[in-house]
Amino acid sequence: MVVKPLRARAIALFHEAFAATPRAAASAPGRVHLLGEHTHYNGGPVLLIATRERTAVAVGPGEAGVLEVVAGADGQRERVRFGDGRPQSWAGYAAAVMHELGPLGAAPANGGARVAVSSDLPAGAGFASSAALAVAAAGALTALAGARLTTRQLAGVAFRAEHDHVGARCGVMDHAIAALARPGRALLVECASAEGRLVPFGGGLLLVDAGARPDEAARLLEQRQAECEAAVARLKLELPELYWLASWPAGWLARLKKALREPLRSRAVHIVGETARARFGAELLARRRLERFGELLYESHESSRRLYDWSAPEADLVVTAAKRAGALGARLTGFRGFGTVLVLLRKGDDGKGKRAGKIAETIRSAFAKAYRREPGIRVLLSGGGARREAVR
């Protein structure tokens, strides 16, 4: 069976649902964390890379004040009128984006549109599919209005739409990478200031799905956030101007450890250390020091496992097997459970060579022996950021 390109699928979905050709379209990528685990809600830096997998949004004129949205392979269709509340759905994201575009003069004049959404990104799998949707919708609706926003403006619109209107507890980094990404580049985002810096990335990457996504992941994330907030409240007695946990000086770790009891001590040490690793990692990539960068991935995983209590036996096994096979680095990545491990390959390795094959086979064999099933392993190729798509 021949699979249509993503852009063509979005256009075909629009035509099937509305018996018309869309006037504009845009797409945006998902993302994977390289470094900076749990730093974003602590005001720290996150080092990200965009995926080739994307979300595409095709749009056309609609009834005034009404959004008609069709999405997914099943053609799920919704109709939303502004003022009817906050729908928690594809349509809710499109409506939220429309609200944010209005003050910028970048929304369709009558406040209405028809929207078709198609995506290669799995929802809820830790690839920031919602941010990709919001950025792509912002790009498409802006094009429909005949307006032009910068990529940073698109990221801001998408973030405010998801955070302020949809009500998601998200950080700005997902929308920044979806809008600003470049192929072969990683993006360091300072979450406290939203500043971003692109750095070269020359390694290859594998993503290993260990399948460990416990139901309590959301509860544990809320618990970690509460622990970090409690750590800041206590540390303010030592440093009254402290606002973000990631801002605690790395040279004052002894003072931090003395001020905090467990488990707050361990949580805070991880955040301070991960903040330093993310910034140092960006510098290493800029200097093409990929092997040292890989060591940071192993350090990050160990800190996440030991200090933040954020891992699972399946993920630990994958990291150990990858190291034994000669991978430059490996770590658990993402917040949607404990299922995805990032494995760093050598410079120029596209994941299809003998060395990558050996690493993948070592991981597959160790995992099958321990759990009597094989993990999903695929090559991760870096993609570019938001772009307008041709509709004809």
Buried (B, 14 or more C-beta within 10 A) or exposed (E): EEEEEBBBBBBBBBBEBBEEEBBBBBBBBBBBBBBBBBBBBBBBBBBBBBBBBBBBBBBBBBBEEBBBBBBBEEEEBBBBBBEEEEBEBBBBBBBBBBBBBBEBEBBBEEBBBBBBBBBBBEEEBBBBBBBBBBBBBBBBBBBBBEBEBEBBBBBBBBBBBBBEBBEBEBBBBBBBBBBBBBBEBBBBBBBBEBEBBBBEBEBBBBBBBBBBBEEEBEEBBEBBBEBBEBBBEBBEEBBEEBEBBBBBEEEBBEBBBEBBEEBBBBBBBBBBBBBBBBBBBBEBBBEEEBEBBBBBBBBBBBBBBEBBBBBBEBBBBBBBBBBEBEBBBBBBBBBBBBBBBBBBBBEEBEBEBEBBEEBBEBBBEBBEEEBEEEBEBEBBBBBBBBBBBEBE
